Amino acid sequence: MRKHYEKPAKIGKIQLSKYDIRAIRKLYGQ
């Protein structure tokens, strides 16, 4: 779920990073 966020704050960036890492791991895992 990659959407255009308005960069709320550091927390938002961290959350996005976590989601990105999860997605990447899933893609590489398949």
Protein Blocks (a to p, Z undefined) as FASTA:
>chain_A
ZZddehlblmlmmmmmmmmmmmmmmmmmZZ
